Amino acid sequence: MTIPSFSVGGKVTIITGASRGIGNTLAMGFAEAGARVALVARTASALESTVEKIRSKGGTAIAIPTDVTNCKQLEEMVEKTISEFGRIDVLLNVAGGAGETWVLPPLDMPEAFYDELDGRNYKGVFFCNQAVARVMVEQKSGSIINFSSLSGTKPVVFEAVVGGLKAAVNQLTKALAAAWGPDNVRVNAIAPGITLTERVKKKLKPEFIKNISQSIPLRRPAQPEDLLGPALFLASDASSYITGMIMPADGGPQ
Ligand SMILES: NC(=O)c1ccc[n+]([C@@H]2O[C@H](COP(=O)([O-])OP(=O)(O)OC[C@H]3O[C@@H](n4cnc5c(N)ncnc54)[C@H](OP(=O)(O)O)[C@@H]3O)[C@@H](O)[C@H]2O)c1
């Protein structure tokens, strides 16, 4: 029997949201696992310093400062990746997030902030899929992994808008999996629960984290590193017959 490969060695991987948080951890992890990574976000300095760290450990990385809500910049992101590496095997679509909705009840949501959330959590996700899939469909191979959230299936009051957008990402993921499956392009999503990035740790009081842990079957929130295994699996050939799946990474049913 041929044992399937769980390796991402040599795979060209674009990671959006790589300047901090979960995307930054995944960028470091994929590079350490041997992937050739293109790091994407708006903050060029943070991308450059991560590229430096990866190269100092012998990894292969480039920084491509990009606003994922800008289609022209997404096209340039794809062009730069192709000109550097010649192909795209994996897209980790991590850019997104709830921002200040932690403290913003739905009745107080201003239009400008709604548009900002919509831009990075849905529009940017779709057009990034589109830009990268144009290459993958041509190649007849590729794995796209969108970042959803537990709030896409469980009602979370302070994430009412983002939760709705993440539910849309779930449905989009399934529809794109159906659209591009015939060209051997897989589209899956990872749906994390609360994950203790530096940003989240600064916002939440330890008492709140302790209380919320009681509703999680594994009795703890995720660390960003907990998301690396699921992402590596979905990126690798070991998941070659899995597409259109929304994989929970939330510590158990809640
Ligand atoms: N942390 C959690 O508890 C949690 C739970 C469930 C789901 N998630 C999901 O996991 C993903 C990562 O979350 P996180 O907590 O790591 O978020 P984060 O710390 O706020 O990081 C967000 C990342 O997205 C990038 N970004 C934001 N807007 C962008 C834009 N317009 N163009 C390009 N890049 C943009 C940011 O970089 P720049 O500002 O430099 O552009 C940053 O790298 C998100 O999709 C989030 O919804 C997180």
The ligand as a MOL file (V3000), in Angstrom:
LIG
                    3D

  0  0  0     0  0            999 V3000
M  V30 BEGIN CTAB
M  V30 COUNTS 48 52 0 0 0
M  V30 BEGIN ATOM
M  V30 1 N -8.4380 34.7640 16.8960 0
M  V30 2 C -9.6160 34.1830 17.0240 0
M  V30 3 O -10.1300 33.9950 18.1460 0
M  V30 4 C -10.3580 33.6910 15.8050 0
M  V30 5 C -11.4920 32.8700 16.0000 0
M  V30 6 C -12.1800 32.4060 14.8920 0
M  V30 7 C -11.7790 32.7300 13.6090 0
M  V30 8 N -10.6820 33.5240 13.4490 0 CHG=1
M  V30 9 C -10.3160 33.8830 12.0640 0
M  V30 10 O -8.9540 33.5910 11.8230 0
M  V30 11 C -8.3980 34.5700 10.9590 0
M  V30 12 C -7.1720 35.2310 11.6080 0
M  V30 13 O -7.5810 35.8210 12.8280 0
M  V30 14 P -6.5390 36.5250 13.8030 0
M  V30 15 O -7.1690 36.5120 15.1450 0
M  V30 16 O -5.1900 35.9710 13.6070 0 CHG=-1
M  V30 17 O -6.6250 38.0420 13.2490 0
M  V30 18 P -5.6290 39.2780 13.4780 0
M  V30 19 O -4.6540 39.0110 14.5520 0
M  V30 20 O -6.5090 40.4930 13.5890 0
M  V30 21 O -4.8550 39.3280 12.0900 0
M  V30 22 C -5.5580 39.6370 10.9320 0
M  V30 23 C -4.6140 39.5380 9.7600 0
M  V30 24 O -5.3430 39.8880 8.5730 0
M  V30 25 C -4.6330 40.9180 7.8930 0
M  V30 26 N -5.5810 41.7820 7.2020 0
M  V30 27 C -6.6580 42.4310 7.7130 0
M  V30 28 N -7.2750 43.1430 6.7690 0
M  V30 29 C -6.5630 42.9460 5.6200 0
M  V30 30 C -6.6800 43.4390 4.2830 0
M  V30 31 N -7.6700 44.2640 3.9310 0
M  V30 32 N -5.7730 43.0380 3.3690 0
M  V30 33 C -4.7640 42.1820 3.7240 0
M  V30 34 N -4.6080 41.6930 4.9500 0
M  V30 35 C -5.4870 42.0710 5.8880 0
M  V30 36 C -3.8690 41.6580 8.9930 0
M  V30 37 O -2.7230 42.3030 8.4800 0
M  V30 38 P -2.5630 43.8550 8.1350 0
M  V30 39 O -3.3220 44.6340 9.1690 0
M  V30 40 O -1.0890 44.0310 8.1640 0
M  V30 41 O -3.1390 44.0080 6.7610 0
M  V30 42 C -3.4380 40.5050 9.8760 0
M  V30 43 O -2.2910 39.8880 9.3590 0
M  V30 44 C -9.5190 35.5630 10.6370 0
M  V30 45 O -10.1220 35.2230 9.4260 0
M  V30 46 C -10.4610 35.3800 11.7980 0
M  V30 47 O -11.8010 35.7170 11.4850 0
M  V30 48 C -9.9650 34.0140 14.5080 0
M  V30 END ATOM
M  V30 BEGIN BOND
M  V30 1 1 1 2
M  V30 2 2 2 3
M  V30 3 1 2 4
M  V30 4 1 4 5
M  V30 5 2 4 48
M  V30 6 2 5 6
M  V30 7 1 6 7
M  V30 8 2 7 8
M  V30 9 1 8 9
M  V30 10 1 8 48
M  V30 11 1 9 10
M  V30 12 1 9 46
M  V30 13 1 10 11
M  V30 14 1 11 12
M  V30 15 1 11 44
M  V30 16 1 12 13
M  V30 17 1 13 14
M  V30 18 2 14 15
M  V30 19 1 14 16
M  V30 20 1 14 17
M  V30 21 1 17 18
M  V30 22 2 18 19
M  V30 23 1 18 20
M  V30 24 1 18 21
M  V30 25 1 21 22
M  V30 26 1 22 23
M  V30 27 1 23 24
M  V30 28 1 23 42
M  V30 29 1 24 25
M  V30 30 1 25 26
M  V30 31 1 25 36
M  V30 32 1 26 27
M  V30 33 1 26 35
M  V30 34 2 27 28
M  V30 35 1 28 29
M  V30 36 1 29 30
M  V30 37 2 29 35
M  V30 38 1 30 31
M  V30 39 2 30 32
M  V30 40 1 32 33
M  V30 41 2 33 34
M  V30 42 1 34 35
M  V30 43 1 36 37
M  V30 44 1 36 42
M  V30 45 1 37 38
M  V30 46 2 38 39
M  V30 47 1 38 40
M  V30 48 1 38 41
M  V30 49 1 42 43
M  V30 50 1 44 45
M  V30 51 1 44 46
M  V30 52 1 46 47
M  V30 END BOND
M  V30 END CTAB
M  END
